[in-house]
Amino acid sequence: MIFVMKKLRLALIAGGLSGEREVSLKSGDAVQRALDPNKYAVTRYDPKDGLAALLHDREAIDLAFVLLHGRYGEDGSIQGFLDLLRIPYVGSGVLASAMAMNKKVAKDVYERAGLHVIDHVHLTARHGASVEEILERLGPSAVVKPVSEGSSLGVAICHGKEELDRGLDRAFELDEEVLVERFLRGTEVTCCVLGTRVLEALPLIEIVPTPEYAFFDYRAKYTPGATHEICPARISPALTDEAQCAAKKAHLALRCKVWSRTDMIIHEDRVYLLETNTIPGMTETSLVPLAANAAGMSFSRLLDRLIEASLHVT
């Protein structure tokens, strides 16, 4: 007698309505290509116009693989919808997604967990504090960030009053809340964490944008050749261990599940946490597949692990 293994019915959700839609679609394409067709029966859904189809097909879905970056996907919105439909999914739930997406909330969580964050000012209105007051507190250079955007959308490094004015205007066009951080020069690294309770930190990646980019902004992230991504990072074993431990602490403190990627900057031998991504980019050249490859794990095997962990949360 020949037994045929039943394929897992997988809903691959990509696209969406955020400013990161195109990146999400590319992640969806890459993941679909890498999934083993002998193991998975994959159906694509784009929330831009496909929520009705997802609702209709809910009884025929074993697991959803959410690859929506930014608003309405990484902030807990789609997770809440899937919870209502009783469709299990890869990754973090509503609470963890919402906390990680909000940079101010995430910083508060990091601090309560004993992790280092950069000194910052939180603004809820364009004129909540004067530019002069901000610069007096943070120094002559600052980094402006919309609180709930991903892929560095709206982020600007500002030197002096005029640049800070422009940076705040731009950030408030994208979000109702804005963070202004002290600008620190250092080594930017990112750490991918796998698991829910039993955690594995993958090799650190060092991020070095080419000279024409001031930092790892949207263009530097997604323009081929714009950034050198060095794995493992060129830092000491002690700092490597500290950064990996910090990423795991952030994962636990934010109540992440299955996977996350935490971005950090090392300044004067101290690791500062920047943010945690609950749905990192997943193209073939993205950071999580790069770290997995450095750990001896193919892209397809990485996807298998994420799916297996989501079906048997450990």
N, C-alpha and C positions, 0 to 999 in steps of 0.2 A: 504494500500500500504506500502510495506517495502522499506525503503531507505537504501542502502548500501554505507557507506562512502568509497570514493575512497582512496586507500592507496597512500601515498607520495612515489614517485619513487626516491630512495636515492642511490647515487653512493658513496660507502665507499672506499676511496683511502688510501691504506697503503702499506708499504714495501719500495719501492724506492731504491736508489743507495747510500745513505749516510752511514756513519759509524754507524748510529743508526737504520739500517734496521730491525734488529731483535726486537728491542723495538717497532718500528712502527708496525710490524706485530702483536705483542702481544697486542698493543693498539687496532688495528683493530679487533682482535678476541674478546676482552673484550667488545668493543662497539657493535659489531654485536650480541653478546649474550644478551646484555642488552636492545637493541632496541625492542620495542613492535611490534611483527609480525602482530598485528591487525591494526597498524597504518602505517607501512613502508614496502615497497617492496624493499629489499636491494640487490644490485649487487656489488661484490667486484672487484676492479681494482688495479693492482700493476704496477706502472710506469716502473718497471724494464723491463717488456715485454708486458704491457697492454695498452700503450697509443693509439695504433691503435684501440683497442676495444672501448676505451673511446670516441675517435673521431667518430667511427661508430655509437655509441649508443646515441650521444649527444641529439637528438630530443626526446629521451625517458627518459631523466633525469630531475627531478624537482629540485634537490638540491644535491650538492656534500658535503660529510663530509670528510674533508682532515685530515688525521692522519699521515702525513709524517713528521718525526722529522729530523732536520738538513738540510743539503744542498739539493737543488732541491725541497724542500717541504716547509720548514719554512722560506726560504729566498725570497719568492715571485715568484719563477720559475713556480711552478704548478698553482699558482694563475693567473699569466699572461696567461698561456695556457687556463685555464678555462674561463677567460675573453674573449679571442678570440673566444671560442666556445659558448659564451653567456650562460654558465652554472653558476647559482648562487652557492655560497658555504658558509659553516660555517666559520666564523672568519674573520681575517684581510685581506686587499687587498695587492697589490704588494708593495706599498710604505711603509706601516707600517711593513710588513713582512721583507722587506729588511733592514729598519732602525733598527729594533729590533735585527735582526740576527747579524748585525755588531756591536760588542761591543763598538768600538770606537765611531761610529756615535751615538749609543744609549747614551753613556756617555755625549756626547756633547749636545744632546737633553735634558737629565736630568738636566744638569747644566743650560741651558737656561730657564728651567722651575723652577729654584730655588731649585732643589733637591741636596742632598749631594752625592758626589762620592769620591772614594778613590783616593789619589794622585797616578799618574801612568805615565809611559813612553810608548809612541807608537812607535813601530819600523816597518819599511817597508823593512828592509834588515837585514840579520843575523849580520852584523857588523856595524849597524847604530849608535850604541853607545857602548862604552866599558863596560864590566861588572863592572869595578871599578867605572865608572861614574854613572851607574845605582844604585849601592849599596850606593854610596855617597849621592845620592839624596833621595833614598827611605828607606835607613836603611839596617841593616844586613840581613834581611829576606824579601823575595818578592814572589809574586804569578805570575806565567807565564801562559798566556792564548792565544791560537790562537784566532784571532779576530772573525772568523766566523764558529766556531764549537759549537755544542751543547753537552748536557749530560756530560760536563766536560772532553770531549776528549782532550788530550794533555795538560791538566791543571796540574801544579806542584807547590807545595810549596817548595821554595828553600832557604836553609840557607847557606849563604856564596858563595864565588866565584865559586867553582867547581860545586856545585849543580846548580847554576844559568846558568853556561855554558851548562851543560847537558840539563837543562830545555829548554833553548833557541833552542838548536839543535833539540830537539824533537818537539817543537812547530812549528818551521819553516819547518819541514817535512810535517806538516799538513796544513799550511796556509802561504800565502805570507806576511801577517801582523800579528804582535804579540803585545799584551799588557803585560806590567810588572807593577803590582800594589804593593804598600806598603802592607806588611802583617799585618793584624789587628786581634787580638784575640777578640772574642765577641760572641754574640748569633746570630746564623744564623736562619732567619725566611723567610717564603715565604707567599705571599698573592695572592689569586685568585680573580680576578675581573670579574664580569659579566655585560654585557651591552655595549652600544655604546655611547649614550649621557647621559642616566639615568643609573648611575652605582651603583652596589652593591658589596661591599667588603665582601668576606666570612671570617670566622674565621681564624686567623693566625695559621700557623703551625710552630712549632719549630723543627729544624732538628739537631739531636744529633748523629753523627756517633759513633759506638762502638770503643773502644780504639785502635783496630788494624788498623783503617783507620785514616789517618792524616786529612782528610776533606771529604766532600760529593762528592767523585769522581765517576767515572762510575761504579766501582764495588760496592761502598757503596750505590749507587742509586738502583742497580738492583739485588743485592744479598739478598735473604730473610734473615731477622734478622740482617743485617749489620748496620742498622740505626734505631734509635728510632725517630719516627715522632709523636710529641706531639701536640694535637689539643684540645682546644686552647693553644697557646703558654704561657709559664710561665713567662710573663712579666707584667709590671704594666698597668693599664687601659690607662694611658696617653701615654705610648710608643706604646701600641696596636693601639690607635687612630692615632698616628703619622704615624706608619707604614702603616696602611690601607689607610690613606689620601695620603701618598707618592705613594703607588701602583696605586691609582686612578689617581693621577696626571701624573704618567708615562704612564698609559694606554691612557689618553687623549693627552699627548704631542707627543706620538709616532703614534697617530691616529689609535689606535687599534679598532677593532670592535668585538662585541659579547662576547669575553672572552680573558683573558690573565692571566699569573702568573708571578709575579715579585719577584725575590730573593733579599734579603737584609741581611745586617749584622748590629747588634747593638753593637756599641763600645763606651764605656763611655757615655751612654745615648744619643747617636746620631745615627740616622738611615742613613746608607749608602746604596745606591742602587748598586746592582751588575749587574743584567741583567733582561730583560723581555722576557718571552717565549710566543710566539703567538700561538703555537700548543703544549701545555703541554702533558706529558704522560697521557694515559687514560686507563691503566689496572685497575683492581678492587682495587689494592693496591696503585695506584698512588696518588699524592698529591691533585689534584683537586677533585676527588671523596671523598677523606678523609675529605676535608674541607666542601664539600657539605653535607656530612653525618652529620658533626657536626652542620650544620645549619638546620638539619631536612629534608634534601632532598635526596631521594634515587638516585642511579646511573641512573636508567631509567628516573626518573623525571628530573635529571640534563640534560640528553641528549635531552629530550623533550624541555626543556627551551632553550638550545643552538640552536636547530633547529627552534623553533618558533621565536627566536630573529633574526635569519638569514633571515627568510621569511618576518619579519616585524621589520626592524631595528629600535631600540629605544635606 
